Amino acid sequence: MGLRFGLVGRAITLSVVFCAPVGAQQPAPSPQPYPAPQPYPAPQPYPAPQPYPGQQPYPGQQPYPGQQPYPGQQYPQAPYGVQPQPHGQQPYPQQPPGAAPPAAPEEEEDRQFAGSVGLKLLLGGSVWSTPDNVPDGYEGLGFSGVGGGFAYGGALYLEGRIATYLGLEFDLGYDDTTLRRQVTFDQVVDGDESFESSGIYFGFLVKGVVPTQFGRFWVGLGPKFVNPSSNEAKLDSKDIPIDAGAVQAKGTNSVLLDMGLGIVIHATDTIEVPIELRAAKNLSQEANWEDRVNVKGRDATGQVTSYEVTAQSSWDFRLGIGLGVRF
C-alpha cells in the first residue's frame, strides 16, 4: 500500500494505491477458449466433360502416278497348269472346248530312255609293274624294275540310260602317258630312263546307275582299246655312256579292263557335270621281261647298253571332270 499525492488544479488529491508485495505470486491468466471450428465449404461439382470433336474421314486414296484404275471387267479363271497373271495384264486366252491341259515336264526317272553327251578332261598316272624272269640281281637299263609316271588326256562321251538304273557309255579320247624308272646299280651308276606314248583310244562302260538328289551315282566296268601313234624313249644319265639311238620304244595296241565310279551333278534341267575316278588293267601286256624289252646289246659286265621297250603301261589311273548335256 502507498500514498500518492497529486495536485489537480489547486486541489490536493490524496489517493491510496494498494500494491502487491514484491515476490507475491500473480494469479495465472485464464486460458482463452479455442475458437469454434468452421465448417468445410461444400465441394464444388466437377465440370461436365466436353464431347470430343467429330473425327474427320481420311482423304480418298489417290492412285500411283501412271497407274490406271482396274477395269471393271472380270478376268477368267487361269487354265490348269498356267501361272496366274497379275491384274492389269491381258486376260487369259480361252481354251477351245475339250482341249486337254498342258502336260507337266516328265522327270528323267519316269522315262524309259535318257541320254547324255559331253566332254571330259582326264589327269592321272600310270604304272609299269616289275616284269617276271629278270636275271637275278640285275638292276641296270631296260625297265627291269617298277616305274611310274604322269598322264593326261580328254574324251568325248556318249551315254544312254535304260529304265533309269542301267547305262552304257561310249568314250572316244586322246591319251598321253610318260613312264620313268630310276636306274641305280653298283652304288655308283645313276640314270633315269623313260618312254612317252600317246594316241587315240575308245572304250565301252556298262554302268549301274542310282538316282540321287543332286543327280546320279554310278559304278561301271568295260573294255578299253588303246592305239598309240607316237612312241619315244630317252635316257638321262651322265654315268651310263651309250650311243645315240641305243634306247628306243615301239608302240603296240593294248586292251585294258576299265573300272570306274563317279557322280554326275545335274546343274540345270539339261546341263550336267560328271566327276569320275577310273582304273584300267592292261590285259595285253606281257609278263616276262624279255617279252617286254628287246635287248640289243650288252657290255663285258652284262649290263644292257642298247634295247627297245614296248611302250605299254600295266595300270592306268585317271581322274576326270567334264561338262555335258542331257536329253
C-alpha positions as a Markdown table, in Angstrom:
| # | Residue | x | y | z |
|---|---|---|---|---|
| 1 | Met | 0.0 | 0.0 | 0.0 |
| 2 | Gly | 1.3 | 3.6 | -0.6 |
| 3 | Leu | 0.3 | 7.1 | -0.8 |
| 4 | Arg | 0.3 | 9.3 | -3.8 |
| 5 | Phe | -0.2 | 13.0 | -3.7 |
| 6 | Gly | -1.4 | 14.9 | -6.7 |
| 7 | Leu | -2.2 | 18.5 | -7.5 |
| 8 | Val | -5.1 | 18.9 | -9.7 |
| 9 | Gly | -5.8 | 22.5 | -10.4 |
| 10 | Arg | -5.5 | 23.8 | -6.9 |
| 11 | Ala | -7.0 | 21.0 | -5.0 |
| 12 | Ile | -4.9 | 18.5 | -3.4 |
| 13 | Thr | -5.8 | 14.9 | -4.0 |
| 14 | Leu | -4.8 | 12.1 | -1.8 |
| 15 | Ser | -5.0 | 8.6 | -3.4 |
| 16 | Val | -4.4 | 5.4 | -1.7 |
| 17 | Val | -2.8 | 2.7 | -4.1 |
| 18 | Phe | -2.5 | -0.7 | -3.0 |
| 19 | Cys | 0.4 | -2.6 | -4.4 |
| 20 | Ala | 1.2 | -6.2 | -4.1 |
| 21 | Pro | 4.2 | -7.0 | -2.1 |
| 22 | Val | 7.3 | -7.9 | -4.0 |
| 23 | Gly | 7.7 | -11.6 | -4.5 |
| 24 | Ala | 4.0 | -12.3 | -4.3 |
| 25 | Gln | 2.7 | -14.8 | -6.9 |
| 26 | Gln | 0.5 | -13.4 | -9.6 |
| 27 | Pro | -2.6 | -15.4 | -10.5 |
| 28 | Ala | -2.3 | -17.3 | -13.9 |
| 29 | Pro | -4.4 | -15.8 | -16.6 |
| 30 | Ser | -7.4 | -17.9 | -17.6 |
| 31 | Pro | -6.8 | -19.8 | -20.9 |
| 32 | Gln | -8.7 | -18.5 | -23.9 |
| 33 | Pro | -11.2 | -20.9 | -25.3 |
| 34 | Tyr | -10.4 | -22.4 | -28.8 |
| 35 | Pro | -12.5 | -20.8 | -31.5 |
| 36 | Ala | -15.4 | -22.8 | -32.7 |
| 37 | Pro | -14.3 | -24.9 | -35.8 |
| 38 | Gln | -15.6 | -23.5 | -39.0 |
| 39 | Pro | -17.4 | -26.0 | -41.3 |
| 40 | Tyr | -15.7 | -27.1 | -44.6 |
| 41 | Pro | -17.0 | -25.4 | -47.6 |
| 42 | Ala | -19.4 | -27.5 | -49.7 |
| 43 | Pro | -17.5 | -29.4 | -52.5 |
| 44 | Gln | -17.9 | -27.9 | -55.9 |
| 45 | Pro | -19.1 | -30.4 | -58.6 |
| 46 | Tyr | -16.7 | -31.3 | -61.5 |
| 47 | Pro | -17.4 | -29.6 | -64.7 |
| 48 | Ala | -19.4 | -31.7 | -67.2 |
| 49 | Pro | -17.0 | -33.4 | -69.8 |
| 50 | Gln | -17.0 | -31.8 | -73.2 |
| 51 | Pro | -17.5 | -34.2 | -76.1 |
| 52 | Tyr | -14.6 | -34.9 | -78.5 |
| 53 | Pro | -14.8 | -33.1 | -81.8 |
| 54 | Gly | -16.1 | -35.2 | -84.6 |
| 55 | Gln | -13.5 | -37.4 | -86.4 |
| 56 | Gln | -12.7 | -36.2 | -89.9 |
| 57 | Pro | -12.7 | -39.0 | -92.6 |
| 58 | Tyr | -9.4 | -39.9 | -94.3 |
| 59 | Pro | -9.0 | -38.4 | -97.7 |
| 60 | Gly | -9.7 | -40.7 | -100.6 |
| 61 | Gln | -6.6 | -42.8 | -101.7 |
| 62 | Gln | -5.1 | -41.4 | -104.8 |
| 63 | Pro | -3.7 | -43.9 | -107.5 |
| 64 | Tyr | 0.0 | -44.1 | -108.0 |
| 65 | Pro | 1.3 | -42.0 | -110.9 |
| 66 | Gly | 0.9 | -43.8 | -114.1 |
| 67 | Gln | -1.3 | -46.5 | -112.6 |
| 68 | Gln | -4.6 | -46.9 | -114.3 |
| 69 | Pro | -7.6 | -47.9 | -112.3 |
| 70 | Tyr | -8.5 | -51.5 | -112.6 |
| 71 | Pro | -11.0 | -52.2 | -115.4 |
| 72 | Gly | -14.4 | -53.2 | -114.3 |
| 73 | Gln | -14.3 | -56.5 | -116.3 |
| 74 | Gln | -13.8 | -59.8 | -114.6 |
| 75 | Tyr | -10.8 | -61.8 | -115.6 |
| 76 | Pro | -11.4 | -65.5 | -116.3 |
| 77 | Gln | -10.0 | -68.3 | -114.2 |
| 78 | Ala | -6.4 | -69.3 | -115.1 |
| 79 | Pro | -6.3 | -72.6 | -117.0 |
| 80 | Tyr | -4.9 | -75.6 | -115.3 |
| 81 | Gly | -1.1 | -75.7 | -115.2 |
| 82 | Val | -0.7 | -72.0 | -116.1 |
| 83 | Gln | 0.7 | -69.5 | -113.6 |
| 84 | Pro | -1.8 | -66.7 | -112.6 |
| 85 | Gln | -1.1 | -63.3 | -114.2 |
| 86 | Pro | -1.3 | -60.1 | -112.2 |
| 87 | His | -4.2 | -57.6 | -112.6 |
| 88 | Gly | -3.9 | -55.1 | -115.3 |
| 89 | Gln | -2.5 | -57.5 | -117.9 |
| 90 | Gln | -4.3 | -59.1 | -120.8 |
| 91 | Pro | -6.9 | -61.7 | -119.8 |
| 92 | Tyr | -6.1 | -65.4 | -120.3 |
| 93 | Pro | -6.9 | -66.8 | -123.7 |
| 94 | Gln | -9.8 | -69.1 | -123.6 |
| 95 | Gln | -9.0 | -72.7 | -124.4 |
| 96 | Pro | -11.1 | -74.4 | -127.0 |
| 97 | Pro | -13.8 | -76.8 | -125.6 |
| 98 | Gly | -12.4 | -80.2 | -125.0 |
| 99 | Ala | -8.7 | -79.2 | -125.0 |
| 100 | Ala | -6.6 | -81.1 | -122.5 |
| 101 | Pro | -4.5 | -79.1 | -120.0 |
| 102 | Pro | -0.7 | -78.9 | -120.8 |
| 103 | Ala | 1.2 | -81.8 | -119.5 |
| 104 | Ala | 3.9 | -81.3 | -116.8 |
| 105 | Pro | 7.5 | -82.0 | -117.9 |
| 106 | Glu | 8.4 | -85.6 | -117.4 |
| 107 | Glu | 11.1 | -86.5 | -114.8 |
| 108 | Glu | 14.1 | -88.5 | -116.1 |
| 109 | Glu | 13.3 | -91.3 | -113.5 |
| 110 | Asp | 9.9 | -91.7 | -115.2 |
| 111 | Arg | 11.3 | -92.1 | -118.7 |
| 112 | Gln | 12.2 | -95.4 | -120.3 |
| 113 | Phe | 15.3 | -93.9 | -122.0 |
| 114 | Ala | 17.5 | -90.9 | -121.3 |
| 115 | Gly | 20.9 | -89.9 | -122.7 |
| 116 | Ser | 23.9 | -87.6 | -122.2 |
| 117 | Val | 26.7 | -86.2 | -124.4 |
| 118 | Gly | 29.7 | -84.1 | -123.4 |
| 119 | Leu | 33.4 | -83.7 | -123.0 |
| 120 | Lys | 35.8 | -84.7 | -120.2 |
| 121 | Leu | 39.3 | -83.8 | -119.1 |
| 122 | Leu | 41.4 | -86.5 | -117.6 |
| 123 | Leu | 44.5 | -86.3 | -115.4 |
| 124 | Gly | 46.3 | -89.1 | -113.5 |
| 125 | Gly | 49.2 | -91.5 | -113.7 |
| 126 | Ser | 50.3 | -94.9 | -114.9 |
| 127 | Val | 52.4 | -97.7 | -113.5 |
| 128 | Trp | 54.9 | -100.1 | -115.1 |
| 129 | Ser | 55.0 | -103.3 | -113.0 |
| 130 | Thr | 58.1 | -105.3 | -112.3 |
| 131 | Pro | 58.4 | -107.9 | -115.1 |
| 132 | Asp | 58.9 | -111.6 | -114.4 |
| 133 | Asn | 62.1 | -113.6 | -115.1 |
| 134 | Val | 64.5 | -110.7 | -114.7 |
| 135 | Pro | 68.1 | -112.1 | -114.3 |
| 136 | Asp | 69.0 | -112.4 | -110.6 |
| 137 | Gly | 70.5 | -109.3 | -109.2 |
| 138 | Tyr | 70.1 | -107.3 | -112.5 |
| 139 | Glu | 69.3 | -103.6 | -111.8 |
| 140 | Gly | 70.5 | -102.0 | -115.0 |
| 141 | Leu | 68.9 | -100.5 | -118.0 |
| 142 | Gly | 65.9 | -101.9 | -119.8 |
| 143 | Phe | 63.0 | -101.3 | -117.4 |
| 144 | Ser | 63.9 | -104.3 | -115.3 |
| 145 | Gly | 62.0 | -102.8 | -112.3 |
| 146 | Val | 58.9 | -100.9 | -111.3 |
| 147 | Gly | 58.3 | -97.5 | -112.9 |
| 148 | Gly | 55.6 | -94.8 | -113.0 |
| 149 | Gly | 54.7 | -91.5 | -114.5 |
| 150 | Phe | 52.2 | -88.8 | -115.3 |
| 151 | Ala | 49.3 | -88.9 | -117.9 |
| 152 | Tyr | 46.7 | -86.5 | -119.3 |
| 153 | Gly | 44.1 | -86.5 | -122.0 |
| 154 | Gly | 40.5 | -85.8 | -122.9 |
| 155 | Ala | 37.5 | -87.7 | -124.2 |
| 156 | Leu | 34.1 | -87.3 | -125.9 |
| 157 | Tyr | 31.4 | -89.3 | -124.1 |
| 158 | Leu | 28.0 | -90.5 | -125.2 |
| 159 | Glu | 25.8 | -92.3 | -122.7 |
| 160 | Gly | 22.4 | -93.9 | -122.8 |
| 161 | Arg | 20.3 | -95.0 | -119.8 |
| 162 | Ile | 17.5 | -97.5 | -119.9 |
| 163 | Ala | 14.9 | -97.6 | -117.2 |
| 164 | Thr | 17.0 | -95.2 | -115.1 |
| 165 | Tyr | 19.2 | -97.8 | -113.5 |
| 166 | Leu | 21.2 | -99.3 | -116.4 |
| 167 | Gly | 23.6 | -97.3 | -118.5 |
| 168 | Leu | 26.0 | -97.8 | -121.4 |
| 169 | Glu | 28.8 | -95.2 | -122.1 |
| 170 | Phe | 30.9 | -94.9 | -125.2 |
| 171 | Asp | 34.2 | -93.0 | -124.9 |
| 172 | Leu | 36.5 | -91.7 | -127.7 |
| 173 | Gly | 39.5 | -89.9 | -126.5 |
| 174 | Tyr | 43.2 | -89.0 | -126.6 |
| 175 | Asp | 45.8 | -90.0 | -124.0 |
| 176 | Asp | 49.5 | -89.1 | -123.4 |
| 177 | Thr | 51.5 | -91.2 | -120.9 |
| 178 | Thr | 55.1 | -90.8 | -119.7 |
| 179 | Leu | 56.7 | -93.6 | -117.7 |
| 180 | Arg | 60.0 | -93.2 | -115.8 |
| 181 | Arg | 62.3 | -95.6 | -114.0 |
| 182 | Gln | 65.2 | -94.6 | -111.8 |
| 183 | Val | 68.3 | -96.7 | -112.6 |
| 184 | Thr | 70.8 | -97.3 | -109.9 |
| 185 | Phe | 73.4 | -100.1 | -109.7 |
| 186 | Asp | 76.9 | -100.7 | -108.3 |
| 187 | Gln | 76.1 | -97.9 | -105.8 |
| 188 | Val | 77.7 | -95.5 | -108.3 |
| 189 | Val | 75.9 | -95.5 | -111.6 |
| 190 | Asp | 72.7 | -93.4 | -111.7 |
| 191 | Gly | 70.3 | -92.7 | -114.5 |
| 192 | Asp | 66.7 | -92.0 | -115.5 |
| 193 | Glu | 65.2 | -94.0 | -118.4 |
| 194 | Ser | 61.8 | -93.1 | -119.7 |
| 195 | Phe | 59.4 | -93.5 | -122.6 |
| 196 | Glu | 56.4 | -91.5 | -123.8 |
| 197 | Ser | 53.4 | -92.9 | -125.6 |
| 198 | Ser | 50.4 | -91.1 | -127.0 |
| 199 | Gly | 47.4 | -91.9 | -129.2 |
| 200 | Ile | 43.7 | -92.5 | -129.6 |
| 201 | Tyr | 41.6 | -94.8 | -127.6 |
| 202 | Phe | 38.0 | -95.8 | -127.4 |
| 203 | Gly | 36.0 | -97.9 | -124.9 |
| 204 | Phe | 32.7 | -99.0 | -123.5 |
| 205 | Leu | 31.5 | -99.0 | -120.0 |
| 206 | Val | 28.4 | -100.8 | -118.6 |
| 207 | Lys | 27.0 | -98.9 | -115.7 |
| 208 | Gly | 24.8 | -99.4 | -112.8 |
| 209 | Val | 23.1 | -96.0 | -112.1 |
| 210 | Val | 21.4 | -94.8 | -108.8 |
| 211 | Pro | 19.4 | -91.6 | -108.9 |
| 212 | Thr | 20.2 | -89.1 | -106.1 |
| 213 | Gln | 19.0 | -85.6 | -105.0 |
| 214 | Phe | 21.9 | -83.9 | -106.8 |
| 215 | Gly | 21.9 | -86.1 | -109.9 |
| 216 | Arg | 23.1 | -89.7 | -110.1 |
| 217 | Phe | 25.8 | -92.1 | -108.9 |
| 218 | Trp | 27.3 | -94.9 | -110.9 |
| 219 | Val | 29.7 | -97.8 | -111.0 |
| 220 | Gly | 30.9 | -99.4 | -114.2 |
| 221 | Leu | 33.0 | -101.9 | -116.0 |
| 222 | Gly | 34.1 | -102.5 | -119.6 |
| 223 | Pro | 36.8 | -102.8 | -122.2 |
| 224 | Lys | 39.2 | -100.1 | -123.4 |
| 225 | Phe | 41.2 | -100.2 | -126.6 |
| 226 | Val | 44.4 | -98.1 | -127.0 |
| 227 | Asn | 46.1 | -97.5 | -130.3 |
| 228 | Pro | 49.3 | -95.4 | -129.8 |
| 229 | Ser | 50.5 | -93.3 | -132.7 |
| 230 | Ser | 53.7 | -91.8 | -131.1 |
| 231 | Asn | 56.3 | -93.5 | -129.0 |
| 232 | Glu | 59.7 | -92.2 | -127.8 |
| 233 | Ala | 62.3 | -93.5 | -125.3 |
| 234 | Lys | 65.0 | -91.5 | -123.6 |
| 235 | Leu | 67.9 | -92.0 | -121.2 |
| 236 | Asp | 69.1 | -89.2 | -118.9 |
| 237 | Ser | 72.4 | -90.1 | -117.3 |
| 238 | Lys | 76.0 | -88.9 | -117.0 |
| 239 | Asp | 77.2 | -92.2 | -115.6 |
| 240 | Ile | 76.0 | -94.5 | -118.4 |
| 241 | Pro | 77.7 | -93.8 | -121.7 |
| 242 | Ile | 75.5 | -95.1 | -124.6 |
| 243 | Asp | 75.4 | -94.4 | -128.3 |
| 244 | Ala | 72.7 | -92.2 | -129.8 |
| 245 | Gly | 69.7 | -94.3 | -130.7 |
| 246 | Ala | 70.6 | -97.1 | -128.3 |
| 247 | Val | 67.3 | -96.6 | -126.4 |
| 248 | Gln | 64.2 | -97.0 | -128.4 |
| 249 | Ala | 60.4 | -97.5 | -127.9 |
| 250 | Lys | 57.8 | -99.2 | -130.1 |
| 251 | Gly | 54.1 | -99.0 | -129.9 |
| 252 | Thr | 51.5 | -101.7 | -129.8 |
| 253 | Asn | 47.8 | -101.9 | -129.4 |
| 254 | Ser | 46.5 | -102.6 | -125.9 |
| 255 | Val | 43.3 | -104.0 | -124.4 |
| 256 | Leu | 42.5 | -102.9 | -120.9 |
| 257 | Leu | 39.8 | -103.7 | -118.4 |
| 258 | Asp | 38.4 | -100.3 | -117.4 |
| 259 | Met | 36.7 | -99.9 | -114.0 |
| 260 | Gly | 35.2 | -96.8 | -112.6 |
| 261 | Leu | 32.8 | -95.0 | -110.3 |
| 262 | Gly | 31.6 | -91.4 | -110.3 |
| 263 | Ile | 28.9 | -88.9 | -109.7 |
| 264 | Val | 27.0 | -86.7 | -112.2 |
| 265 | Ile | 25.7 | -83.3 | -110.9 |
| 266 | His | 22.6 | -82.0 | -112.6 |
| 267 | Ala | 23.5 | -78.3 | -112.7 |
| 268 | Thr | 20.3 | -77.4 | -114.6 |
| 269 | Asp | 17.4 | -79.2 | -116.3 |
| 270 | Thr | 19.7 | -80.1 | -119.1 |
| 271 | Ile | 23.3 | -79.3 | -118.1 |
| 272 | Glu | 25.4 | -81.9 | -116.1 |
| 273 | Val | 28.8 | -82.0 | -114.6 |
| 274 | Pro | 30.4 | -85.6 | -114.5 |
| 275 | Ile | 33.2 | -86.3 | -112.0 |
| 276 | Glu | 34.8 | -89.8 | -112.1 |
| 277 | Leu | 37.7 | -92.0 | -111.0 |
| 278 | Arg | 38.9 | -94.8 | -113.2 |
| 279 | Ala | 41.4 | -97.6 | -113.0 |
| 280 | Ala | 42.4 | -99.8 | -116.0 |
| 281 | Lys | 44.4 | -103.0 | -116.0 |
| 282 | Asn | 46.3 | -103.8 | -119.2 |
| 283 | Leu | 45.3 | -107.3 | -120.2 |
| 284 | Ser | 47.6 | -107.5 | -123.3 |
| 285 | Gln | 50.9 | -106.6 | -121.7 |
| 286 | Glu | 53.4 | -109.5 | -121.5 |
| 287 | Ala | 54.6 | -110.6 | -118.1 |
| 288 | Asn | 58.2 | -111.7 | -118.9 |
| 289 | Trp | 60.9 | -109.1 | -119.1 |
| 290 | Glu | 62.4 | -110.5 | -122.4 |
| 291 | Asp | 58.9 | -110.1 | -124.0 |
| 292 | Arg | 58.5 | -106.5 | -122.9 |
| 293 | Val | 62.1 | -105.4 | -123.6 |
| 294 | Asn | 64.2 | -106.4 | -126.6 |
| 295 | Val | 67.8 | -106.4 | -125.5 |
| 296 | Lys | 70.1 | -105.5 | -128.4 |
| 297 | Gly | 73.5 | -105.1 | -126.8 |
| 298 | Arg | 75.4 | -105.7 | -123.5 |
| 299 | Asp | 78.9 | -104.7 | -122.3 |
| 300 | Ala | 81.5 | -107.0 | -120.8 |
| 301 | Thr | 79.9 | -106.9 | -117.4 |
| 302 | Gly | 76.5 | -108.0 | -118.7 |
| 303 | Gln | 74.9 | -104.5 | -118.4 |
| 304 | Val | 72.4 | -103.6 | -121.2 |
| 305 | Thr | 73.7 | -100.9 | -123.5 |
| 306 | Ser | 71.0 | -101.0 | -126.1 |
| 307 | Tyr | 67.4 | -102.0 | -126.0 |
| 308 | Glu | 63.9 | -101.5 | -127.5 |
| 309 | Val | 61.0 | -101.3 | -125.0 |
| 310 | Thr | 57.3 | -102.0 | -125.8 |
| 311 | Ala | 55.6 | -98.8 | -124.7 |
| 312 | Gln | 52.7 | -100.1 | -122.6 |
| 313 | Ser | 51.6 | -99.3 | -119.1 |
| 314 | Ser | 50.5 | -102.0 | -116.7 |
| 315 | Trp | 47.9 | -99.9 | -114.8 |
| 316 | Asp | 46.3 | -96.5 | -115.7 |
| 317 | Phe | 44.6 | -94.3 | -113.1 |
| 318 | Arg | 42.6 | -91.3 | -114.2 |
| 319 | Leu | 40.5 | -88.6 | -112.5 |
| 320 | Gly | 38.1 | -86.9 | -114.9 |
| 321 | Ile | 35.8 | -83.9 | -114.8 |
| 322 | Gly | 33.6 | -82.7 | -117.6 |
| 323 | Leu | 30.5 | -80.9 | -118.9 |
| 324 | Gly | 27.6 | -82.4 | -120.7 |
| 325 | Val | 24.0 | -82.1 | -121.9 |
| 326 | Arg | 21.2 | -84.4 | -121.0 |
| 327 | Phe | 18.5 | -85.3 | -123.5 |
